[in-house]
Amino acid sequence: MADPSTYRPAPGTIPDNPGVYKFRDQHRRVIYVGKAKSLRSRLSSYFADVATLHPRTRQMVTTAASVEWTVVKTEVEALQLEYSWIKEFDPRFNVRYRDDKSYPVLAVTLNEEFPRLHVYRGPRRKGVRYFGPYSHAWAIRETLDLLLRVFPARTCSNGVFKRHGQIGRPCLLGYIDKCSAPCVGRVSADEHRDIVEDFCDFLAGRTDALIKRLEREMLAASEELEFEKAARLRDDLNAAKMALEKQAVVLGDGTDADVVAFAQDELEASVQVFHVRGGRVRGQRGWVIDKVEETDTAGLVDQFLSQFYGDQAEMAEDAEQTGSAVPREVLVPELPDDAEAVQDWLSGLRGSRVQLRIPQRGDKRALMETVQRNAAEAFAQHKLRRAGDLTARSAALQELQDALGLDTAPLRIECTDVSHVQGTDVVASLVVFEDGLARKSEYRRFAIREGKEGGDVGSIAEVVRRRFARYQQEAAGPVDPDRPGIDPETGRPRKFAYPPNLLVVDGGAPQVAVAADVLAELGVTDVAVIGLAKRLEEVWVPGEPDPVILPRTSEALYLLQRVRDEAHRFAITYHRQKRGQRMTTSELDQVPGLGQTRKAALLKHFGSVRKLREATVDEISGVPGVGRRTAEAVHATLASAGKEREKS
């Protein structure tokens, strides 16, 4: 545990100007980024008595080894620089308001030739337009089912779309007029895109024009005695109106606002956002985050607005999508200290004036109270579901430090696991946990080369040797002091830039011993090694005859199990991928001119490549679709491959 006084800047050297600051750890990695109106006042607060600091702040300043700052002219510049640095360095002590992947959204793949409408969960992708998020996936499907009568756009997967294009017949939705069937050419790509764009306009709130157009067309068809067409348009009109009714009208028409509310305690905070477009609630989302430092509601508002809308604007494809992501009005429970700067920054993102204000009365105040109730309810549910998650993680790290006799808490844990089937397709995984949470961007996988002869022990030795030899190689190479995790020659992230505090191997005493031997051989002395045996969940330490037994209900054991299970999952996934690649290749791939269809027909007819190899040319040519010349090529290729195997 570092002493903050060892890197505290000399008195009077910190400027009394607005700016952005970075805390770095002993490996020069950025662990926290912040902004301040006065750098001197803000940074001085971090070097007060450690015992008086917020628990998370205390952990941050004792993990850091240095602090640096950049002076800017205005608070708007500070906002922009802080957001850029958080995106670039991804500091582990900064709160990130990432979209919760459990929230389903309606995605429209505008980046495809024939855009698709579908339910989606996960990170946002460029070229795809999203509507929502909705509270339940069934709500999206219900709305989509209603609107497909009016906007018969494609909803099938790429595989289904391609298959029906090959067979020349549409799917059931095409027959019941809930899809315009672009797969079989009923509409062109441009016509289908027009349908999709009308659908997007409708969900974006531009509904009046569509309703009026349907009414005009229905009346015109009725006057021309085209009653069947008029009935169809009437049903389309009813479907559109039903979809509108499902979105509650809460504010006057034309209102374009986001309503933000918080519920919090000393360690965590819950945030809820209602997106109101055209006076209707179009979506809702929420997060529960760990508080990095002691922050009031105004501070939470400041953090949330800069990160959330920065990400939304970055994901937007054009000015229109940016305008949809950043509304004309943002309603908050309290204004941040730099409200004017935040308002100017939001206006710059949108390209027009954005108002940031507290609703005082009327419908907007009532809606704010509703959002606050949702935030409080989500916070209460979170507390029931995960009682003191931050506290539990901190307790787990402290218990590991005490049980293993480590100098510091293992803030970075790496775990390796080996996967194979009877010694074939041997692979290994390396997963990374920081502060008790998975850091998937730093996961690595290995195809075992030399170590497979030694079984799991040999494989573990190879993984540890390759991982730490690469770390030493990167540590000895050129380093950019401002971006230590980036290779200055290639501009790409270094794969093994940072060592763990604790290395966990899946296994018992033999696996732990070989990992410790490899580290000693490489001269790595500051990494602790343990093994977690599956049978009794024993923790093995190098050189100790007996394992360490952690209590079954201890947070430390839960953390080690999560780390081990994640390494196992990652290794199994890679092994299946490798095995699948091997099993899908065969000697038939070498036959010139033999496509997948005839290859499948041959394997189905003979049952295996071995039986096909024993067949004559006449027997092979008897398979439907296989001519004499192709049969001769198959027979010659398989015979040649058999001779090569005999030689080897």
Residue, then its C-alpha position, 0 to 999 in steps of 0.5 A: m500500500a503506497d503512502p500518498s505523501t511520497y508523491r504529493p506535489a510540492p506546496g505552491t506547484i499546483p496551479d490555481n486554474p481549471g484543468v484535468y488531472k490523472f493519477r497513475d500507478q507504479h506501472r504508469r497506468v492511468i487509474y483515475v481522471g478528474k477535472a476541477k475548477s481549481l486544480r490546487s484546491r481539488l488535488s489538495s483534498y486527495f492528500a488529507d489524512v487517509a483515514t478521513l477519505h471516502p473508502r474508494t478514494r482511499q483505495m485509489v490514492t494508496t494504489a497510485a504512485s504519481v499525479e499529473w495535471t493539464v491546465v486548460k482555459t475554460e471549464v468546457e475544455a476541461l469537460q472535453l479533455e476529461y471525457s477524451w481521457i476517460k475514453e482513451f485510458d479507461p481508468r479502473f477507478n472512474v465510474r463508467y455509465r455503460d449501457d446495461k446489456s440486460y436492457p433490450v432495444l429495437a435495432v435497425t441495421l441501416n448499414e446493411e443493403f436490406p436493413r433488418l428490424h430485431v430485438y437486441r441486447g449488447p453494446r451499440r454498433k455504428g451503422v445501427r439505429y436503436f429505439g428504446p431501451y424497453s423494459h421487456a423484450w416482449a414489449i418490443r415484439e408486441t410493438l413490432d408485430l403491430l407495426l409490421r402491418v404498416f411497415p412490412a420490413r425484413t425481420c429475419s436473420n441473415g441466414v434465413f434471408k439468404r436461404h429463402g432467396q436461394i429457394g425463391r419462396p418467401c417465409l410465412l411473414g411474406y405470405i401474410d403481408k407482414c414482410s415485403a419479401p425483398c429476399v425474392g425481389r418483391v421490392s427493390a433495395d431502395e423500396h425496402r429502405d424507404i419502408v425502413e426509414d418510414f418505420c424509423d420516422f414513426l418510432a422517432g415521433r414523426t407520426d402525424a404525417l403517417i396517420k394523415r396519409l393513411e386516412r387520406e388513402m383509406l378515404a380515397a380507396s373507399e370513394e373509388l369503391e376499392f373496399e378491400k384496399a380501404a379495409r386493409l388501410r383501415d387495419d393499418l391505421n388501427a395498428a399504428k394508433m394502437a402502437l401509439e397508445k402503448q407509449a404514454v403521453v406525459l408532456g405536450d406534443g413536441t416536447d423533446a427531453d430527458v429526465v434524470a434522477f438519482a438515489q444514493d448512499e455513501l458508497e453507491a448511486s442509482v440513476q434512472v433516465f426517461h427519454v421523452r420524444g414528441g411528448r411520449v416516453r420512448g425509452q427508459r434505462g438505469w444504472v447502479i454505480d460505485k461512488v469513487e469519492e464522496t459526491d453529492t447529487a450535483g456532482l453525480v449529475d455532472q459526471f453522468l451528463s458528460q459521460f452519457y451524452g459524450d458516448q451517445a454523440e460518439m455513437a451517432e452516425d450523423a447530425e440527425q442521430t446526434g440530435s436524437a441522442v442529445p435532446r433539446e432539454v435535460l431535466v435534472p434534480e440539481l444543477p452541477d456547479d459548472a452548469e453553464a459549461v455543461q450546457d454549452w458543451l451539450s449544445g455543441l454536441r447537439g448543434s443547437r441550444v440545449q437547456l439544462r434545468i430543474p423542473q419546478r411545477g406542472d407535468k415536468r415536475a410530476l414526471m421528475e418525481t416518477v423518475q425519482r421513485n423509479a431510481a429509489e426502487a431500482f436502488a432498493q432492488h439492487k441492495l436486496r439482490r447484491a448486498g454491498d457489492l463493493t464492500a463484498r469485493s473489498a472484503a474478498l481482496q482483504e481476506l485473500q491478502d490476509a490468508l496468503g500473507l501478501d504485502t498488498a491486496p491483490l488488485r489485479i488477479e490473473c488465472t490460467d486454465v488448460s482445455h483439451v480432449q485426450g491431449t488433442d487441440v490443447v489450448a489455454s486461457l488467461v483471464v484478468f480480474e481487477d478490483g474483483l471485476a472481470r476485465k475482458s479486454e485483457y483476456r488472452r488465449f494460447a494454442i499450446r505448442e511445446g508443453k502438450e507432451g507434459g500434460d496439464v503441468g507442461s501446458i501451464a509451464e508454457v503459458v506462464r513462460r510465454r506470458f511473463a517472457r512477453y511482459q519482460q520483453e515489453a517492459a524492456g522495450p521503448v515506452d511512451p511515458d504518457r501512454p505506457g500501455i501503448d506500443p509507441e512503434t505500432g500504436r497498438p495496446r501492449k498485450f502483456a503490459y502489466p504484471p498481476n499481483l496474484l497468479v492463479v492456476d487451475g490445479g493443485a500442488p504440481q501445477v503451482a510448483v511448475a508455475a512458481d519454477v517458471l517465474a523463478e527461472l525468469g527472475v519474476t519475484d513480485v508475483a504471488v502464485i496459488g492453485l485452486a483445486k476443483r475437488l475440495e476447493e483447496v488453495w495450494v501455495p508453492g513449497e507448502p505441504d498442505p493447502v490453505i483452506l478458506p471458509r466455504t462462505s468466505e468472500a475470498l473463496y467466492l472470488l477465486q471460484r469466479v476467477r477460476d470458472e471464468a478461466h475455464r469458460f474462456a478456455i472451453t470456448y476457445h477449445r471448441q472453436k479450434r476443434g470445430q475448425r479441425m472437424t470441419t476440414s477434411e480431405l475432400d476440401q482438396v478436391p478441385g471443383l467440389g463444392q459444399t453441396r456435393k461434398a455433403a451429398l457424398l458424405k451422406h451417401f457413404g457415411s464417412v470419408r473412410k468408406l468413400r475412400e474405399a469406393t470405386v469411381d463407378e460407385i462415386s459417380g452413382v451419387p446424384g449430382v456427381g459426374r464421372r469426371t468429378a468422381e475420378a477427381v475425388h477418387a484420385t485425391l483420396a488415394s493420394a492422401g492415403k499414400e501420404r499418410e502411409k509415408s508419414 
